[in-house]
Structure formats: structure tokens, C-alpha cells
Amino acid sequence: MKGGPTQAGSRSTPDRHLREERPSFLLHGPSSSVGLTGTLTRFTDLSEAEDAVRKGAHGNLVAGAVPFDHGPGTSSFFLGRRGTGRPARSARGARSGGHFLPDVGFNDAETANYIRLVERVLPMLRSPESALEKIVVARAERYFPTESVDPTQLYGRIVDMFPGVHSYLVEHLEKPGVYTLGASPELFMRKTGDVVTMTPLAGTIPRNPLLPAVEDEERARAELFTAKYLAEHRHLVDFMLKGLAPFCTGLDRPDEPELLGVPGVWHLGTPIRGRLVDSGVRVADLVSALHPSPAVCGVPQAESLHLITKNESTRGYYGGLVGWADAYGDCAFYMALRGLDFDSREHGSLSLRAGGGVVAGSRLDIEFAETTAKLTTMRLALGVEPSPGVRPRA
Ligand SMILES: C=C(O[C@H]1C=CC=C(C(=O)O)[C@@H]1O)C(=O)O
């Protein structure tokens, strides 16, 4: 489906009644809780959705997702009236813990591909002849449940299990019946009036649940505030500051990143605050300037994007953005990470995906363990344990 709005109510498929009861967008966390009510109008471009909400036509909020590799007509946005993103009572039956999926098939055919790509980029990152400085390589694993999955219930479970981050659910416009869900640790951008804030994250180590919390935090601090992780983080902060500069009169950030604990992992994060030259700047223009950032792509952007799109299976909304924009030009977008794609058309298959920034000082086995720790967020949400498959040697 390319361009142009359509009314959600005009869709006619055999399970139309059932699907219309399912929300198309939900976001819930400590600083945003957003859902949509009323008849929804759909847009496959953020800029068209933004124009419509600013004109006040049919609603006061657009919410949806921009994919990792965002060309024209590739986004999924819905215009409606602002509601809450808190899961409905009926979706809170499947509480945290235990097995959400009682029986599940597993496939990690992409692991070998991930290993090949990391092994291919490491010499490039270390060579003075190559311009490549950082690239985020990702891998997917798929689960095939034997019982039907209700995405709204799964969302309710994610919200319950990860209250400290922003849980999300977005229906894909180009593939009705497919949803992206997850628990995002990363604020891509919030705009309130003439102030823009963000906390880009890069540099990760898995938490060690066997250590007392204080000791684990000390260990994380000692490991992450070292040359390799600081370099990986600096690439991202430099990119964001450069991208924001033309839009801002002033930019503030601390000299050093902060240590942030999120489900399963520790990250380096830098809070950035900018004062906008023009508070009416289009959200779509900010997104075009800043996405895909080196949190999900790499440095240089074009070369990394090329390597990723040629060598990985299509990322879709993984590594994209989920969020909302309103009639006043305010917005909040989170990175679509620690998530999965649920495809109700393919007997309810679930594809989890996670990646990590690879730089000259990276090691394959450590990168692999980082992606495993990131995948664990959604494995826990599903209550699944993958069977051992291809693994890199240390
Ligand atoms: C690409 C992912 O995480 C990004 C966000 C935080 C830290 C990252 C890192 O240390 O590599 C990644 O840039 C992912 O979760 O799949």
C-alpha cells in the first residue's frame, strides 16, 4: 500500500470483526502512555500523517512506526483521538512469569549469517583503507507456536513484565495481521514546544543476575567506561549532535555518558537537550535527519546501511521508531528495539531480533553474548528457551 490515507473501517477481510477489536497502536511506559480511539485514518508516511494531525482532521494524535530502512510509503501511522496505552483489563490475564507459549517450534537459521557478517566487517573496521568505523549487526530467531497468540494479551504481559521501559504494539499497514511488539529502553526523541530531548544508547554488557545488584553495577561501570565501549558510544552521540545542530540554537549534554540499567543489560547513555530554532519544525524533518542513527545502523551511515540491507534479512520495524505526534507539533518516539514481529497470517510465527554495535575493538563471542542478552527480553515475555544451535567459538 503506497501513500494516501484510508479509513480503517473500510477494510473487508474474513476476520474483520475480530481484528477491528484489536488496537493498531499502543505505547505504555514511565513517560508516555498512548493509544488511539475512534475511527482511525491510516498513513504510510509520517509527513502525511503529521500534516493531517496539524490540520485537525478526524483526530488529535497520529501514532505508529517508521521502519529501520525508511523509504516513501513504508511507515505505519494511524490518526485518531488520544487514548491510553495501558492494556485493557481483558489483556492482563497472561501475567508475568511462567510460559506464555505452551509449545513452540524454534529456528535460528540466521545465526550463521550473523557470524559471517561480523567476521566480514571486523577486518574492514580495523583497516585504515576502509571508511567503516561502526556497524550494528543483528540476528533473528523464529518461534512457531502451536496455539494461537493474541497480540493484545502479549502486549499486556510485556507491560507487566517491564514497567521501567516503554512497551509498544504497532500493526503493519502493508501487511495487515502482522504486529511489532516490544519493550524499548531508548528514547529516540521527545519534542515539547521548542525543546528536544533524547537519550541515545550505545555500549552494552549483559547483567549478571548471580551478583548482588551493587556489585553488578560496579562491574558494569568498570567494563563499560573503557576505550572500546566509549568509542562505540561516541560515534552515536557525535552523529546525533551533528544531526540536531542545524535545528537548534543550543545543545546541552554531559561530558561523560551515564550508566543505565534496563531489562537484562547495562548501557551507556547520554542525555541530550536542544533548544529549537523553530518550535514548529516538522517532526518528519527531524526524523529524516537523525534516523537511522548509529544506535541501529553505523558510521558512515550509507555504507553501513548498504552492508546491512544486502546481508541481513529485512529488518522491517526492528531498529525503527515507534511513537506519536500531536496537533501542537509535540512528539515522542522510542527505538523499536527488544522486540518481535508477530505474524498471524503465518500460523502466528514470532520473529525476535537483536543486534549490537561492532567496532574495531569488538570480539565475535562477546558481540554474540550481547545479542543473546538483548533477545532474552522477548524470550522472557514469551516464556521460551531456544534450543542450542550454531554458536561462535570464543
Ligand atoms: C541494536 C540494539 O540495541 C542498540 C541500543 C542500545 C545499545 C546498543 C549497542 O550497545 O550496540 C545498540 O546500539 C538492539 O537491541 O537490537
The ligand as an ORCA input file, in Angstrom:
! r2SCAN-3c Opt
* xyz 0 1
  C      20.587     -2.605     18.311
  C      20.155     -2.824     19.543
  O      20.492     -2.020     20.605
  C      21.029     -0.725     20.377
  C      20.638      0.096     21.535
  C      21.403      0.149     22.659
  C      22.715     -0.369     22.655
  C      23.253     -0.881     21.523
  C      24.630     -1.410     21.497
  O      25.328     -1.354     22.526
  O      25.052     -1.947     20.474
  C      22.534     -0.815     20.236
  O      23.039      0.302     19.585
  C      19.252     -3.944     19.856
  O      18.751     -4.020     20.988
  O      18.979     -4.759     18.959
*
